[in-house]
Amino acid sequence: MANGTWQKSSYSGSNDDCVEFRSTGALVELRESDDDDVILHATPTAVADLLRAIKSGELDHHA
C-alpha cells in the first residue's frame, strides 16, 4: 500500500520498543515496532494534535 520508509525517533536508539511512522501521501501511518501488523492511519493534522497533547501533558492522566 505505502511506499514510504518507516522512521522512528532518534531517542529510541537501537531499542525496538518504539513508535514508527511513515507518510503515505494524504495520510500518516503509525505502528509499534514490536507489533508491526497493527497500523494506525491518520491525517497529518490528527497526528500533530496528538503530539501537541502528549507534549503538553494533556494525556498524562491515562498513564
C-alpha positions, 0 to 999 in steps of 0.5 A: 500500500505505502511506499514510504520508509518507516522512521522512528525517533532518534531517542529510541536508539537501537531499542525496538520498543518504539513508535514508527511512522511513515507518510503515505501521501494524504495520510500518516501511518503509525505502528509499534515496532514490536507489533508491526501488523497493527497500523494506525492511519491518520491525517497529518493534522490528527497526528500533530494534535496528538503530539501537541497533547502528549507534549503538553501533558494533556494525556498524562492522566491515562498513564 
